[in-house]
Amino acid sequence: METPNIEYLNGPSQEPMPLPAPSANHQYTQPLTQSDRILAAIAHASLWLNVFTGFLGLAVAGGIWLAYRTRQRWVAGQALQALFLQATALGLGLLTAILFKMGVLTFWTIVGLLFFPLACITGLGMIALFLYSIFGAVQALAGNDFRYPIIGVVAD
């Protein structure tokens, strides 16, 4: 019996694919001013407005993105990331509230008791996003090209 051709089964051996080139958002031609860095930091820190108003942080980050999307790409990119982070945080907050409510409604069952730890995990995730937004604001204020791990790729 012949041994199968391994290259035929697995395909020809190839080198790993190189990482994609940075997007056009990473190539900034305009120099950053102090007001650009401050606006980007405000966009990141505006997540904290949602604690008090529920949605005003989205309006601030969205307004900065709309105002600067054609003038200063770096500020617009930072504001768009902040906008996506805020949408993610609001989604996690909604999921936390739903899981907690499901746990309250079905607390007498074993399945109902599983909702409380899930609500705690999503709540901790939301707290982590709030703290990470402060880190993003500090990095933007320093003028660094800050990217959130997953949200930054989506925003590009």
N, C-alpha and C positions, 0 to 999 in steps of 0.2 A: 504494500500500500504506500502511495506517495505521500510525503508530507506537504501540507498546503503551503502555498506561497504566502508568507506572512505579510509581505508588502502589499499583496493583492487584497488581503483581508483588512488590513489597517490603513491602507492608502499609502502613498509615498511619504517617506519621512520628510518633514519640512521644519524649517526653523520657526520658532514662535513668532506670531505676528507682532510688529512693533506697536507701541502705544500710539494712539491717534495724536495728531498735531494739535496744539492748542487752538481753540476757536478764535474767531475774529474779535471776540470780546476781550481776549487777553492781550491784544496788541493795541496799546493806547499811545496815541501820538501827542495828545495835548498834555502839557504839564499840569500837575495837580496843585490847586491853590488850597489855602487854609479853609476857605468856605466850602470847597468840594469835599474835603475830608470831614468837616463838621456835618454837612448834610448827609453823607454816607453813614456816619456814626449815629445821627438822629434816626435814619431809616432803620438801622439795626436795633436801636434802643426803643423804638416806638412800639415794640411788642409789649412793653410794660404798660402802655396806655390801655391795652385790652383788659388788664386786670381791673381797671376802674370803670371803663366805658363799654367793654365787650367787643367793640369793632373799630374804634377810632384809630388804633394803630394801623389797621389796614388802609384807612383813608390817608394817613400821613405817608406811609411807604409808597402807596399807589400814586399819590400826588407828586412825590419826589420823582418817581419813575416816569410819570407822564411829562413832567416839566423838563427833565434832563435826558430823555431818551434820544434826542437829536443833538443836544448841545454837548454833553459830557458823558461819554459811554461808560466810564468807570463808575461814576455816581449812579447812572441808570442801572448798571449791572449789580451794584451793591444793593440798591433799593429793590430791584426785582427779586434778589435772593431773600431779602428781608420780608418781602411780600409773600413768597412761597413758604418761608419759615413760619410766618404768622398763620397762614392757612393751615399748615400742618399742626401747629399748636392748637388752633381752634378745633380742628378735627379730633385731636387727642382729647381735648377737654370735653367735647361732645360724647366721644366714646367712653370716657371715664364716667360721665354722668349717667349714660345709659347702662353701663355695667353695674354701677352702684345702685341704680333704681331697680334693675333686675334682681340684684342681690337682696334688696329690701323686700321686694314683692315675693320672692321665693326663698326666704331665709330658713324656713322650716325644713327644707329638703337638702340633701347632700349636694345636689347640683347647684342649688341656690347659694350654698356656702363657697362654691368655686368662683362666683362672680366677684366677691370682695377682694381676693388676692389679685385678680385680673384688673380690677379698678385701681388698686394700689400701684400696680406696675405701670399702667398707662398714666396715672397721676404723677408718678416719679419721672416718667418720660417727658411729660409736659414741663415739670420743674426743671429738668435738665435742659430743655430747649430754651427756657427763660434765662438760665444762667449762661448758656452758650451764646445767646444774643448779646449779652454784655461783653463777652470775649470778642465777638464779631465787631461790636461798636468800638472797643479799644483798638483792635487791629485796623479798622477803617480810619480811626482818628490818627493813627500813626502813619497812614498812607500805604499800608500793606495791601496787596491784592488778596483779600481774604475770600475763601470759598468754603461754604458748608459742604460736608462730605458728599451727600447725595443730592441735596437741593441745589448746590452750585452747578452740578452737571446738568440738571434739569433746566435750570435758569439760562444756561448757555444756549 
